[in-house]
Amino acid sequence: MLMNKKGMSHHIEMVISFVIFIGFVFFVLIFVKPHESVYLTGSIVEGVHYNFVEYVSTDYTKIFVSVNSSNLANDCFELDLPEELLKYGGENTLVKKYDGSGEYGSMYDTILSVTNKENTSYYVFVSDDFEDDVITGPCSPAVVYRFGGVLNERVVSMEKMESLKAEYFEDNDEIKSKLAIPDVFEFAIDSEIISIEKVIPEDVEVFTRDYVERVLLSDGSTKFVRFTVKVWR
């Protein structure tokens, strides 16, 4: 069956339009490469998160100790913490009662000194984030005691994040260099406990991703916090 001129003309226009469209798609994929741009930016977000966590992490140990201090001659007692409990070493400590209240001790080498002998159960927190008190003594050696659960892990440090925030606003280029972020990119990190973020231009596309990290607070406790990492250029 023969096609009339009008139908043939319409058919040719469709073919030409399709060819032009395919040519445009190939141009975008080959020269603009949006898929590579998205992939690259996503990789940068992952890199920012990884380097951020490495930069602000600290060693953290938590030990439960139960002591019979009823027959001690002095107001404080001391005991030797086995080195195998202290995976990361360290001497800067917080000693708190079982309910988390008070600060009662310090450590020198592996010798733990505790000033409150009225209590029987303590948590010992060890990290470079803490400022150790000095107990002059004299302290009686504890004879009857036992260790409970021990936790050794790397956690994100609130103290180090505060320092990073100061660096971020004082010398952004320097902190980008430390976190291995390419010059063409900018970044920000936001959470419920800290915001490390400058004003983001309205005319840029921002790539974001959420991560959950365990954070060490100044009182020795830890909490899980959701961080949003933002990258743009």
C-alpha positions in Angstrom: 0.0 0.0 0.0 1.3 3.4 -1.0 1.8 6.1 1.6 0.5 9.6 0.7 2.9 12.6 0.8 1.4 13.9 4.1 1.9 10.6 5.9 5.4 10.2 4.5 6.4 13.7 5.5 5.1 13.1 9.1 7.1 9.8 9.2 10.3 11.6 8.1 9.8 14.3 10.8 9.5 11.6 13.5 12.7 9.9 12.3 14.6 13.2 12.2 13.3 14.2 15.7 14.3 10.8 17.1 17.8 11.0 15.6 18.2 14.5 17.0 17.0 13.3 20.5 19.4 10.3 20.5 22.2 12.6 19.4 21.5 15.0 22.3 21.4 12.1 24.8 24.8 10.8 23.5 26.2 14.4 23.8 25.1 14.7 27.4 26.4 11.2 28.3 29.8 11.6 26.6 30.6 15.3 27.2 28.6 16.4 30.3 28.7 12.9 32.0 26.1 13.7 34.7 26.4 10.1 36.0 30.1 10.6 36.7 29.4 13.9 38.4 26.8 12.3 40.8 29.1 9.3 41.4 32.1 11.6 42.1 30.2 13.8 44.5 28.8 10.8 46.3 32.4 9.5 46.7 33.4 12.9 48.1 30.6 12.7 50.7 31.8 9.2 51.8 35.3 10.5 52.0 34.3 13.5 54.1 32.5 11.2 56.5 35.4 8.7 56.8 38.0 11.4 57.3 35.8 13.4 59.7 35.4 10.3 61.9 39.1 9.5 61.8 40.0 13.1 62.7 37.6 13.5 65.7 37.8 9.9 67.2 39.3 9.0 70.5 40.0 5.8 72.5 37.5 5.1 75.2 37.4 2.5 78.0 34.6 1.9 80.5 35.1 -0.5 83.5 32.7 -1.5 86.2 34.3 -2.0 89.6 32.7 -3.3 92.8 34.7 -2.8 96.1 34.3 -3.8 99.7 35.7 -0.7 101.4 34.1 -1.0 104.8 37.3 -1.9 106.7 39.7 0.6 105.0 41.6 2.8 107.4 41.7 5.9 105.1 39.1 8.0 103.3 40.3 6.8 99.9 41.4 3.4 98.5 43.5 2.3 95.6 43.6 -0.8 93.4 45.7 -2.0 90.5 43.8 -2.2 87.2 45.0 -5.2 85.1 46.6 -4.0 81.9 44.5 -6.4 79.8 41.4 -4.3 80.7 43.0 -1.2 79.3 43.2 -2.0 75.7 44.2 1.5 74.7 46.2 2.4 77.8 45.8 6.0 79.0 45.6 7.5 82.5 43.1 10.3 82.3 40.1 9.1 84.1 36.6 9.8 85.5 35.3 7.7 88.4 31.6 7.9 89.0 29.2 6.1 91.2 27.0 3.4 89.7 24.2 5.9 89.1 26.6 8.2 87.2 26.8 10.9 89.8 29.9 12.5 91.3 33.6 12.4 90.4 35.8 10.5 92.8 39.1 9.3 91.4 42.2 9.4 89.3 44.8 7.0 87.9 48.5 7.0 87.8 50.0 4.3 85.5 47.5 1.5 86.3 46.9 2.4 90.0 43.4 3.7 90.4 42.7 5.9 93.5 39.1 6.6 94.6 38.2 9.1 97.2 34.6 8.1 98.1 34.7 4.8 100.1 31.1 5.1 101.2 30.0 3.7 97.9 30.6 0.1 96.7 30.1 0.2 92.9 31.8 2.5 90.4 32.3 3.1 86.7 35.8 4.0 85.6 36.0 5.9 82.4 39.4 6.2 80.7 40.1 8.6 77.7 42.5 11.4 76.7 39.4 13.6 76.6 39.2 13.8 80.4 41.3 15.9 82.8 42.6 13.8 85.5 42.5 15.0 89.2 45.4 14.4 91.5 44.7 12.5 94.7 47.5 12.9 97.2 46.3 10.2 99.6 47.2 8.4 101.7 45.0 5.7 100.3 44.5 2.2 101.6 44.9 -0.7 99.3 41.6 -2.4 98.4 41.6 -6.1 99.2 38.2 -7.3 98.2 37.0 -6.1 94.8 35.9 -7.4 91.4 35.6 -6.1 87.9 32.4 -6.4 85.9 31.8 -5.5 82.2 34.6 -3.8 80.3 34.1 -1.8 77.1 37.0 -0.7 74.9 36.2 1.2 71.7 36.9 4.1 69.4 34.2 6.8 69.6 33.7 10.3 68.2 34.9 12.9 70.7 32.7 15.9 71.5 35.9 17.8 72.6 37.6 17.1 69.3 34.5 18.1 67.3 34.5 21.5 69.2 38.1 22.0 68.1 37.3 21.0 64.5 34.4 23.5 64.5 36.8 26.3 65.6 39.3 25.3 62.8 36.4 25.2 60.2 35.6 28.8 60.7 39.1 30.1 61.4 40.9 28.4 58.5 38.5 26.5 56.2 41.2 25.7 53.6 43.5 24.2 56.2 40.8 21.9 57.6 39.8 20.9 54.1 43.4 19.9 53.5 43.5 17.9 56.7 40.3 16.0 55.7 41.6 15.5 52.1 38.7 17.4 50.5 39.4 18.7 47.0 39.6 22.5 46.7 36.6 22.7 44.3 34.3 21.2 47.0 32.8 22.7 50.2 31.4 20.8 53.1 29.4 21.0 56.2 28.4 18.6 59.0 25.2 19.0 61.1 23.7 17.2 64.1 21.6 17.7 67.1 24.6 18.3 69.4 26.9 20.4 67.1 26.6 22.2 63.8 29.8 22.7 61.7 28.2 24.6 58.8 28.6 27.9 57.1 26.1 29.6 54.8 25.4 27.5 51.8 24.7 29.4 48.5 21.2 29.0 47.2 22.2 28.3 43.6 24.2 25.1 44.2 23.2 21.5 44.3 23.9 20.0 47.8 24.6 16.3 48.2 23.8 14.9 51.6 24.0 11.7 53.5 23.2 10.7 57.1 25.4 8.6 59.3 25.1 7.5 62.9 28.1 7.6 65.3 28.6 7.0 69.0 29.8 10.2 70.7 31.7 10.6 73.9 30.4 13.5 76.1 32.4 15.4 78.7 30.7 13.6 81.6 31.9 10.2 80.4 28.6 9.0 79.0 28.1 8.2 75.3 25.2 8.6 73.0 24.4 7.7 69.4 24.0 10.8 67.2 22.9 11.2 63.6 25.2 13.3 61.5 24.3 14.9 58.1 27.3 15.3 55.9 26.8 18.0 53.1 29.0 18.6 50.1 28.6 21.1 47.2 30.7 22.9 44.7 
